[in-house]
Amino acid sequence: MVSQLGLTVVFGGLVGWGVGLGIDRLRGGGKAAQVVGIFVGLAGGAWGAWRELKQALDERGERKDE
């Protein structure tokens, strides 16, 4: 479970970086879109990992209402 959550975050960052790289190449240089893409990808990956964790805890009945 922990490795799945970690991979979700890492792959999110890699996808964001790849999209940013493509945008930077289309624009003709720079690294701004890559940096933004990494952060957006990591945020998306973290959100996805959080959703997976909540779902797993709900299925096991271990999640307490907030």
ZATORDREN-426883 format. One record per residue (C-alpha): x, y, z. Coordinates in steps of 0.001 Angstrom, whole numbers, plus 500000, padded with zeros to 6 digits. Example, Ala and Ser with C-alpha at 12.3 -4.5 7.8 and 13.67 -1.06 7.14 Angstrom:
512300495500507800
513670498940507140
//
This chain:
500000500000500000
502756502447500920
504692501762497729
501538502254495663
500951505646497274
504557506667496705
504485505608493077
501279507572492544
502981510761493722
506230510120491821
504520509254488541
502327512334488888
505470514461489097
507030512684486124
503939513180483986
503821516857484963
507491517258484105
506981515561480743
504065517820479859
506095520845480918
509037519675478835
506801519386475796
505384522849476357
508856524331476803
510059522722473577
507054524076471699
507749527539473099
511383527344472085
513292527033475327
513234527865478992
512372525723481957
509376527525483451
506740525071482246
508824522133483467
509016523560486975
505304524377487041
504528520954485564
506496519173488277
504632520981491049
501235520517489434
502015516837488824
503182516293492389
500080518020493734
497876515877491522
499738512745492557
499423513631496237
495703514238495806
495316510886494049
497300509131496781
495100510753499435
491977509512497656
493422505985497432
494293506032501139
490823507243502124
489206504541499999
491406501814501494
490639502956505031
486910503107504296
486984499548502955
488756498303506078
486495500282508403
489441502053510051
488678505611509023
487225507833511726
484891510635510776
486448514033511114
//
